[in-house]
């Protein structure tokens, strides 16, 4: 059974399994396109980068991470354990993130958190091992499993963008809670991480002017081919207008 997504071929095989289990994902793929593999480095540095990125914009997280990576090369647990909080704060880290990174560093250095073995256990068990460490919440654990280790069944139920994507893709009356997201995704096991990738891609690909993706009810009219056709038609219509805005 396919349990991890390491290559593009793995992703294609997983997408076939998911769409066979739930045909709605076939429509999402047709309209929004195939998700990218987008793997991130694993190990302590990979986990630390996710902690740093929490509740920050991509630009802000990238800037802080660049300073950390330059200050600690290589970024290892003992380096963070030895670093003074004031130094870490000057790099842009908040007090809670400093405490979290130091606790994670201690757990990894002592062997309490064996990051190297997490890829060999079920996603739910790996999630439990991660969240047992202070400073690693459910979202951080799920993103690490999905993006860094390639677990096929990781499901970041607390991710707000994913919740919004589910609401819009499946025309739900309200954005589902993390608990409701867990129930919704049960039928997608053991490919929940692939479902997340498809939904994120849908969310990003079909944002409207108000910042929200196009609802699923409009998917049939939102394929790339139909959008190109409409754009071409609009250009032709504009070329037929005179300076006063009327057709010539």
VMD Tcl script that draws the C-alpha trace (Angstrom):
set ca {
  {0.00 0.00 0.00}
  {1.17 3.52 -0.80}
  {1.80 5.23 2.54}
  {4.23 8.04 1.62}
  {4.48 10.50 -1.24}
  {8.12 10.91 -2.22}
  {7.99 11.30 -6.00}
  {5.76 12.68 -8.72}
  {4.84 9.09 -9.61}
  {3.74 8.50 -6.03}
  {1.56 11.60 -6.23}
  {-0.05 10.45 -9.47}
  {-0.81 7.03 -7.99}
  {-2.28 8.62 -4.86}
  {-4.46 10.97 -6.91}
  {-5.85 7.99 -8.82}
  {-6.75 6.27 -5.54}
  {-8.39 9.40 -4.14}
  {-10.47 10.19 -7.22}
  {-11.61 6.58 -7.36}
  {-12.82 6.86 -3.76}
  {-14.49 10.26 -4.22}
  {-15.30 11.46 -7.74}
  {-15.65 15.06 -6.56}
  {-11.88 15.29 -6.48}
  {-11.79 14.46 -10.17}
  {-13.84 17.60 -10.85}
  {-11.55 19.67 -8.65}
  {-8.47 18.38 -10.47}
  {-9.99 19.06 -13.87}
  {-10.80 22.61 -12.90}
  {-7.89 23.67 -10.69}
  {-5.13 21.44 -12.00}
  {-2.83 18.87 -10.45}
  {-1.22 19.79 -7.13}
  {2.55 20.05 -6.96}
  {4.71 17.75 -4.85}
  {6.12 20.61 -2.74}
  {8.27 18.66 -0.30}
  {10.14 20.46 2.49}
  {13.31 19.38 4.34}
  {12.73 17.08 7.30}
  {14.57 16.75 10.59}
  {14.99 19.40 13.28}
  {15.48 22.24 10.81}
  {12.36 21.32 8.88}
  {10.26 21.16 12.03}
  {11.74 24.43 13.31}
  {10.87 26.21 10.06}
  {7.21 25.23 10.49}
  {7.17 26.55 14.05}
  {8.68 29.83 12.84}
  {6.04 30.19 10.12}
  {3.06 29.84 12.46}
  {0.60 32.76 12.27}
  {2.90 34.78 10.02}
  {2.68 35.87 6.40}
  {4.90 34.02 3.95}
  {7.10 37.08 3.55}
  {7.56 37.65 7.29}
  {8.24 33.98 7.99}
  {10.74 33.83 5.13}
  {12.64 36.87 6.39}
  {12.87 35.53 9.97}
  {13.87 32.08 8.79}
  {16.61 33.52 6.58}
  {18.11 35.30 9.60}
  {17.94 32.13 11.71}
  {19.50 30.00 8.98}
  {22.33 32.53 8.59}
  {22.92 32.72 12.34}
  {22.94 28.94 12.88}
  {24.60 27.00 10.07}
  {23.87 24.16 10.38}
  {20.73 24.55 12.47}
  {21.00 21.83 15.11}
  {19.22 21.22 18.43}
  {22.28 21.97 20.57}
  {22.77 25.33 18.87}
  {19.23 26.39 19.78}
  {19.61 25.01 23.30}
  {22.75 27.11 23.84}
  {21.38 30.28 22.24}
  {20.30 33.02 24.59}
  {16.64 34.05 24.30}
  {17.67 37.66 23.68}
  {19.68 36.61 20.63}
  {16.79 34.59 19.24}
  {14.45 37.52 19.88}
  {16.72 39.82 17.85}
  {16.33 37.40 14.94}
  {12.56 38.00 15.06}
  {11.25 35.15 17.19}
  {8.48 35.77 19.72}
  {8.83 34.56 23.32}
  {6.38 31.63 22.79}
  {8.27 30.47 19.68}
  {11.60 30.71 21.50}
  {10.23 28.50 24.29}
  {8.79 26.07 21.74}
  {12.03 25.77 19.75}
  {14.10 25.24 22.89}
  {11.75 22.54 24.16}
  {11.73 20.80 20.77}
  {15.53 21.01 20.65}
  {15.78 19.40 24.10}
  {13.34 16.65 23.10}
  {15.26 15.84 19.93}
  {18.70 16.01 21.60}
  {17.61 13.70 24.42}
  {15.97 11.19 22.09}
  {12.54 11.85 23.56}
  {11.43 12.85 20.06}
  {12.99 10.56 17.46}
  {12.34 12.51 14.29}
  {14.25 10.00 12.17}
  {11.77 7.22 12.99}
  {8.52 9.10 12.41}
  {8.46 8.27 8.72}
  {8.25 4.58 9.59}
  {5.08 4.71 11.69}
  {1.44 5.41 10.90}
  {0.50 9.06 10.50}
  {-1.74 9.05 13.58}
  {1.02 7.54 15.74}
  {3.59 10.00 14.40}
  {1.16 12.84 15.09}
  {0.79 11.69 18.70}
  {4.57 11.51 19.16}
  {5.00 15.05 17.87}
  {2.20 16.64 19.86}
  {3.49 15.03 23.06}
  {6.27 17.64 22.99}
  {5.41 21.06 24.40}
  {5.38 23.62 21.61}
  {4.23 21.26 18.86}
  {0.52 21.68 18.25}
  {-1.72 19.63 15.96}
  {-1.24 21.98 12.98}
  {2.54 21.92 13.26}
  {2.55 18.14 13.55}
  {0.29 17.64 10.55}
  {2.22 20.02 8.31}
  {5.50 18.33 9.27}
  {4.08 14.91 8.47}
  {2.58 16.04 5.18}
  {5.21 18.40 3.79}
  {8.43 17.12 5.35}
  {7.87 13.37 5.63}
  {5.36 12.89 2.82}
  {2.86 10.91 4.91}
  {-0.06 10.17 2.58}
  {-2.66 10.22 5.37}
  {-1.70 13.37 7.32}
  {-4.68 15.71 7.61}
  {-4.17 19.27 8.97}
  {-7.74 19.68 10.15}
  {-7.01 22.95 11.92}
  {-5.63 24.74 8.86}
  {-7.92 27.70 8.14}
  {-7.21 27.79 4.40}
  {-8.01 24.09 4.14}
  {-11.22 24.56 6.11}
  {-12.27 27.37 3.78}
  {-11.39 25.31 0.74}
  {-13.58 22.46 2.00}
  {-16.46 24.85 2.64}
  {-16.33 26.30 -0.84}
  {-15.46 23.14 -2.75}
  {-18.33 21.18 -1.25}
  {-20.80 24.05 -0.82}
  {-21.04 23.75 2.96}
  {-23.17 26.33 4.82}
  {-20.27 27.30 7.12}
  {-16.55 26.75 7.46}
  {-16.11 23.41 9.28}
  {-14.34 23.22 12.63}
  {-11.25 21.09 13.15}
  {-13.44 18.38 14.70}
  {-15.84 18.48 11.76}
  {-12.90 18.36 9.34}
  {-11.75 15.10 10.92}
  {-15.17 13.55 10.41}
  {-15.45 14.83 6.83}
  {-12.12 13.31 5.86}
  {-12.70 9.81 7.21}
  {-13.80 8.50 3.83}
  {-10.56 9.77 2.26}
  {-8.29 7.60 4.39}
  {-5.52 6.64 3.75}
  {-5.09 9.51 1.26}
  {-6.15 12.47 3.37}
  {-2.90 14.33 2.69}
  {-3.60 14.07 -1.02}
  {-7.09 15.44 -0.47}
  {-5.50 18.38 1.36}
  {-3.13 19.03 -1.53}
  {-5.98 19.03 -4.05}
  {-8.11 21.32 -1.90}
  {-5.27 23.78 -1.29}
  {-4.60 23.88 -5.03}
  {-8.28 24.53 -5.68}
  {-8.34 27.31 -3.11}
  {-5.31 29.05 -4.62}
  {-6.29 28.56 -8.25}
  {-9.83 29.85 -8.09}
  {-9.63 32.95 -5.93}
  {-12.05 35.60 -7.07}
  {-11.76 39.34 -6.69}
  {-13.08 39.10 -3.15}
  {-10.29 36.70 -2.22}
  {-12.48 33.59 -2.17}
  {-12.31 30.60 -4.52}
  {-15.04 30.11 -7.09}
  {-17.78 27.88 -5.56}
  {-18.01 24.27 -6.67}
  {-21.31 24.99 -8.41}
  {-19.36 27.01 -10.96}
  {-16.61 24.48 -11.54}
  {-18.05 23.37 -14.86}
  {-17.71 26.93 -16.15}
  {-14.34 27.56 -14.52}
  {-12.04 25.14 -16.31}
  {-8.81 26.56 -17.72}
  {-10.10 26.12 -21.27}
  {-13.35 27.95 -20.58}
  {-11.53 30.78 -18.81}
  {-9.17 31.23 -21.75}
  {-12.12 31.23 -24.12}
  {-13.91 33.90 -22.10}
  {-10.74 36.00 -21.88}
  {-10.26 35.78 -25.63}
  {-13.87 36.80 -26.18}
  {-13.49 39.76 -23.87}
  {-10.41 40.95 -25.77}
  {-12.27 40.70 -29.06}
  {-15.19 42.67 -27.65}
  {-12.88 45.37 -26.30}
  {-11.19 45.68 -29.69}
  {-14.57 46.44 -31.26}
  {-15.30 49.33 -28.90}
  {-14.62 52.91 -29.83}
  {-13.17 55.61 -27.61}
  {-16.61 56.47 -26.27}
  {-17.06 52.92 -24.98}
  {-19.63 51.99 -27.63}
  {-19.27 49.28 -30.21}
  {-17.94 50.52 -33.54}
}
mol new
graphics top color blue
foreach p $ca { graphics top sphere $p radius 0.5 }
foreach p [lrange $ca 0 end-1] q [lrange $ca 1 end] { graphics top cylinder $p $q radius 0.2 }
display resetview
